[in-house]
Amino acid sequence: MKKPLQDYRSRVDIVALNPHADIVALTTDLVNIPSVSGNEATLAGAIYQELSKCSWLEVHRFKNSVVAKTNLGKASRVIVAGHIDTVPVADNETAVLVAGGQGLPSDGTVVSEDVVFGIGSCDMKGGVAVALRAAVSIENPQFDVTYIFYECEEVDSERNGLTLIAAEHPEWLAADIAVLLEPSNANIEAGCQGTLRAKVSTGGTRAHSARSWLGDNAIHNLGDILAKLNAYEPAKVLIDGLEYREGLNAVQVTGGIAGNVIPDLATVEVNYRYAPSTSGPQAEAHIREVFDGFLVEFVDNAPGAMPGLDRPALADLVSRVGGKVAPKFGWTDVARFSAMGVPAVNLGPGDPGLAHSRNEHVSVAQLKRCEETVFDWLKG
């Protein structure tokens, strides 16, 4: 009999973790603790148990998220965060250390360097390992630090651990800046673009296809919408020295009733990726302007995040990587922090292109480089 969700959330199973092990061993151990979205209780318990041993941390367990804070009276506070859930397994539930020149267990793909293979290794238990190692190792960071290990990032927004914490304990999310250890090839990706989906529709007149002259084909009328998309010139927006490239594209077309009916409705679903300096309402107004005269229905709209590289704590982090920063084109939880007035960046080990894949893995070299960067930054 399948257990209801609340049973998973109330489990108290505890497994042992050794956060003082090297970064590769810790990543391997984290991968080997199952934590598909909604079933993170065991991993949350293990993290809570280890962090509770640190006298310099104030530790909270909230549902299946864990928050640990230093309270040293520093001039500024930073957040270091990562989600502990994964997508469902795909014959990759067991971590395997694969040496360069060998094949992955999933499909035999030969890797050019040493990697840790397994579900969540890239997205994002490698990043979680970095944060956990920092939390238990750095007793006197140059900033006060709030470490957040949160649940349900891979599913509906209302279940996201950050959403749940913000609703009941918003004070835990107060900080000057935030760093999410999402996979970014161990490089800094600042802010993120907003994303909007809308359905743009054309009408017509239904008729029998044998007497098509009595109707008006809505699918044929989509030509004007597609022409606008083909002619559209996306903007390039410069923020903090970073160029964010916008995009407006058709992602789905629907229409038609039956094989002998002239359709009276057809729809193009469009996706608009817009610069972080554009607000959600401004993005919607732009889409209405582009498709003036057509029926526009918005499906969803998630504004982006400003990079905030002028904040001292982020400027310090950038200096630790030689000033190398790229804009983030995808949407991540940095936008949640930005909406709360906390600028954020992504900095984590792993190629984001491998996230959710059957052959998911993370580079050992990137694990070590990311750990070195974060430790160097926090220690000051």
C-alpha positions in Angstrom: 0.0 0.0 0.0 1.4 3.4 -1.0 2.1 5.7 1.9 0.5 9.1 1.8 2.7 12.2 1.5 2.3 13.1 5.2 3.8 9.8 6.2 7.0 10.5 4.3 7.2 14.0 5.8 6.9 12.7 9.4 9.6 9.9 9.1 12.4 10.1 11.6 14.8 7.7 9.8 18.4 8.8 10.4 21.4 7.7 8.4 24.9 8.7 9.2 26.8 11.3 7.1 30.4 12.3 7.5 30.6 15.9 6.4 34.2 16.0 7.4 35.1 13.5 4.7 36.5 14.8 1.4 34.2 16.5 -1.0 34.1 13.4 -3.4 33.2 11.0 -0.6 30.5 13.3 0.8 29.0 13.8 -2.6 28.9 10.0 -3.1 27.2 9.6 0.3 24.6 12.2 -0.5 23.7 10.6 -3.8 23.3 7.3 -2.0 20.6 8.7 0.3 17.3 8.7 -1.8 15.6 12.0 -1.8 13.2 12.2 -4.7 10.9 15.2 -4.3 8.5 14.6 -1.4 10.7 12.0 0.2 13.6 14.1 1.6 12.9 13.3 5.3 15.8 10.9 5.7 18.4 13.2 4.1 17.0 16.2 5.9 17.3 14.3 9.2 20.9 13.3 8.4 21.9 16.9 7.6 20.1 18.3 10.7 21.9 15.7 12.9 25.4 16.8 11.7 24.7 20.5 11.8 23.3 20.2 15.3 26.8 19.1 16.5 28.2 22.5 15.5 28.1 24.9 18.5 28.5 28.0 16.3 25.3 27.3 14.4 21.7 27.9 15.3 19.9 25.0 13.5 16.2 24.6 12.6 14.4 21.8 11.0 11.3 23.0 9.2 9.3 20.3 7.5 12.0 18.7 5.2 14.2 21.7 5.0 17.1 22.6 7.3 18.4 26.1 8.1 21.6 26.7 10.0 22.8 30.2 10.9 25.9 31.8 12.4 25.1 34.8 14.7 28.5 36.4 15.2 27.5 40.0 14.8 29.3 40.4 11.4 28.6 43.5 9.3 26.7 41.6 6.7 24.9 38.2 6.2 25.0 35.9 3.2 22.9 33.0 2.3 24.4 29.8 0.9 21.6 27.5 -0.3 20.8 24.4 -2.2 17.9 22.0 -2.7 18.2 18.4 -1.4 15.6 16.8 -3.6 16.1 15.1 -7.0 14.0 14.1 -9.9 12.9 10.4 -10.1 15.6 7.9 -10.5 16.5 6.4 -13.9 18.6 3.3 -13.2 21.1 5.8 -11.6 20.2 5.6 -7.9 23.7 4.3 -6.8 26.7 6.6 -6.9 29.7 5.4 -8.8 33.1 7.1 -9.0 34.1 6.8 -12.7 37.7 7.4 -13.7 38.6 9.4 -16.8 38.8 7.1 -19.9 36.1 4.8 -18.5 32.4 4.5 -19.5 29.4 5.6 -17.5 27.2 2.8 -16.0 24.1 4.2 -17.7 25.1 4.0 -21.4 28.8 3.4 -21.6 29.6 7.0 -22.5 33.4 7.5 -22.0 34.3 10.4 -19.7 37.4 12.4 -20.2 37.9 13.1 -16.5 37.1 11.6 -13.1 33.4 12.0 -12.2 30.8 11.0 -9.6 27.9 9.4 -11.4 24.4 9.1 -10.0 21.0 10.7 -9.5 21.3 14.3 -8.3 25.1 14.3 -8.4 25.0 17.3 -10.7 21.6 18.7 -9.7 22.6 19.3 -7.0 24.1 17.1 -4.4 27.6 18.2 -5.4 26.6 21.7 -4.4 24.9 20.5 -1.2 28.2 18.8 -0.3 30.1 22.0 -0.7 27.6 23.9 1.5 27.5 21.2 4.1 31.3 20.9 4.3 31.5 24.7 4.7 28.9 24.8 7.5 30.7 22.2 9.6 34.2 23.5 8.9 34.2 27.3 9.0 33.5 28.5 12.6 34.3 32.1 12.1 33.4 33.2 8.5 34.0 36.8 7.4 30.2 37.2 7.1 27.4 35.8 9.1 26.1 32.9 7.0 22.7 31.3 6.7 22.9 27.8 5.2 19.7 26.6 3.7 19.1 22.9 2.6 15.6 22.9 1.2 13.0 20.4 -0.2 10.9 20.1 -3.3 12.7 22.4 -5.7 12.0 20.0 -8.6 8.2 20.1 -8.3 5.3 22.6 -8.0 6.3 26.0 -6.6 3.9 25.8 -3.7 5.8 22.8 -2.3 9.2 24.4 -2.7 11.0 24.7 0.6 11.9 28.3 0.1 8.2 29.1 -0.5 7.2 27.3 2.7 9.9 29.0 4.7 9.0 32.4 3.3 5.4 31.9 4.4 6.1 31.1 8.0 9.7 32.2 8.8 10.6 35.0 6.4 13.2 36.3 8.9 15.4 33.2 8.0 15.7 34.5 4.5 16.9 37.9 5.3 20.4 38.6 4.0 22.5 41.0 1.9 23.1 38.5 -0.9 22.5 34.8 -1.7 24.6 32.2 -3.4 22.8 29.1 -4.8 25.0 26.2 -5.5 23.1 25.1 -8.6 25.2 23.5 -11.3 27.1 26.2 -13.3 30.3 24.4 -14.2 31.8 25.8 -11.0 31.6 29.3 -12.4 29.5 32.3 -11.3 26.3 32.9 -13.3 24.7 36.1 -12.1 21.0 36.8 -11.7 18.6 35.1 -14.2 16.2 36.0 -16.9 12.4 36.1 -16.4 10.2 33.6 -18.3 6.7 34.1 -19.5 4.3 31.8 -21.4 1.3 33.0 -23.2 -1.3 31.6 -25.6 -2.0 33.8 -28.6 -5.1 32.8 -30.5 -6.9 33.5 -33.8 -10.5 33.0 -34.5 -12.4 31.9 -37.6 -15.7 30.5 -38.7 -16.5 26.8 -38.5 -17.7 25.0 -41.7 -17.7 21.7 -43.4 -14.5 21.2 -45.3 -16.4 20.3 -48.4 -17.8 23.8 -48.4 -14.8 25.6 -47.0 -15.7 28.9 -48.7 -18.5 29.2 -46.1 -15.9 29.2 -43.3 -12.8 31.1 -42.2 -9.9 28.9 -41.3 -8.4 29.8 -37.9 -5.2 27.8 -38.6 -4.6 29.7 -41.8 -5.0 32.9 -39.8 -2.0 31.9 -37.6 0.2 33.1 -40.4 0.1 36.7 -39.0 1.2 35.5 -35.6 4.1 33.4 -37.0 5.1 36.3 -39.2 5.4 38.5 -36.1 7.5 35.9 -34.4 9.8 35.5 -37.5 10.3 39.3 -37.7 10.8 39.8 -34.0 14.2 41.1 -33.0 15.0 40.2 -29.4 16.7 42.7 -27.2 20.2 42.5 -25.7 20.2 44.2 -22.3 23.4 45.1 -20.5 23.3 44.9 -16.7 26.4 45.1 -14.4 28.5 44.5 -17.4 26.6 41.3 -18.3 24.6 40.9 -21.6 21.3 39.2 -21.2 19.8 38.1 -24.5 16.0 38.0 -24.7 14.0 35.7 -26.8 10.4 35.3 -28.0 9.6 31.9 -29.6 6.7 29.6 -30.5 6.8 26.5 -28.4 3.5 24.8 -29.2 0.7 25.1 -31.8 -2.8 23.7 -31.3 -5.9 23.8 -33.6 -8.3 21.7 -35.5 -11.5 19.9 -34.6 -11.9 17.0 -37.0 -10.7 15.9 -40.4 -13.7 17.4 -42.2 -14.2 20.6 -40.3 -12.8 24.1 -40.9 -11.5 25.2 -37.4 -12.7 28.3 -35.8 -9.9 28.6 -33.2 -6.2 28.1 -33.3 -3.5 28.9 -30.8 0.3 29.5 -30.7 1.9 29.2 -27.3 4.9 31.5 -27.0 7.7 31.7 -24.5 9.2 35.0 -23.7 12.6 35.1 -21.9 13.2 38.6 -20.7 15.9 40.6 -19.0 16.0 40.7 -15.2 15.6 44.5 -15.3 12.1 44.0 -16.8 9.2 43.4 -14.3 6.5 40.8 -14.8 3.8 43.4 -15.6 6.2 45.1 -18.1 6.8 41.7 -19.8 3.1 41.1 -20.1 2.5 44.6 -21.5 5.2 44.0 -24.1 3.6 40.7 -25.3 0.2 42.4 -25.6 1.9 45.1 -27.7 3.6 42.6 -30.0 0.4 40.7 -30.5 -2.0 43.6 -30.6 -5.3 42.6 -32.2 -5.0 38.9 -31.1 -6.5 37.2 -28.1 -3.6 36.8 -25.5 -4.0 34.6 -22.5 -1.1 34.4 -20.0 -0.2 30.9 -18.7 2.6 31.8 -16.3 5.0 34.5 -15.6 8.1 34.3 -13.4 10.2 37.5 -13.2 14.0 37.2 -13.3 16.7 38.2 -10.8 19.0 41.2 -10.9 22.7 40.2 -10.6 23.5 42.7 -7.8 27.3 42.5 -8.4 27.7 45.9 -6.8 27.0 44.4 -3.4 30.3 44.1 -1.5 29.9 40.5 -0.6 29.2 39.5 -4.2 32.0 41.7 -5.5 34.3 39.9 -3.1 33.1 36.5 -4.4 33.7 37.7 -8.0 37.2 38.7 -7.1 37.9 35.1 -5.9 37.3 33.8 -9.5 39.3 36.4 -11.2 36.3 38.5 -12.2 34.8 35.9 -14.4 31.0 36.1 -14.4 28.4 35.1 -17.0 24.7 35.9 -17.1 22.2 33.2 -16.2 19.8 32.6 -19.1 17.7 29.9 -17.4 15.3 30.6 -14.5 16.5 29.4 -11.0 15.5 30.0 -7.4 17.8 33.1 -7.4 14.7 34.8 -8.6 12.9 34.0 -5.4 15.6 35.7 -3.4 15.6 38.7 -5.8 11.8 39.1 -5.3 12.6 39.5 -1.5 15.3 42.1 -2.2 18.2 39.7 -1.9 20.4 39.7 -5.0 21.7 36.3 -5.9 24.1 34.3 -8.1 24.5 30.7 -9.1 27.8 29.0 -8.3 27.9 25.2 -8.3 29.7 22.2 -9.6 28.3 20.3 -12.6 27.2 20.9 -16.2 23.6 22.1 -16.1 23.1 20.2 -19.4 23.4 17.0 -17.5 20.7 17.8 -14.9 17.8 15.3 -14.9 19.5 13.0 -17.4 20.0 9.2 -17.1 23.8 9.7 -17.3 23.9 12.5 -14.7 27.3 13.0 -13.3 29.6 15.7 -11.8 33.2 16.5 -12.4 35.5 15.7 -9.5 37.7 18.7 -10.6 34.7 21.0 -10.4 33.7 19.7 -7.0 37.1 20.6 -5.7 37.3 23.9 -7.5 33.9 25.0 -6.2 34.7 24.0 -2.7 38.0 25.9 -2.8 36.2 29.1 -4.1 33.4 29.0 -1.5 35.8 28.2 1.4 38.2 31.0 0.3 35.3 33.5 0.0 33.7 32.6 3.4 37.0 32.6 5.3 38.0 36.0 3.8 
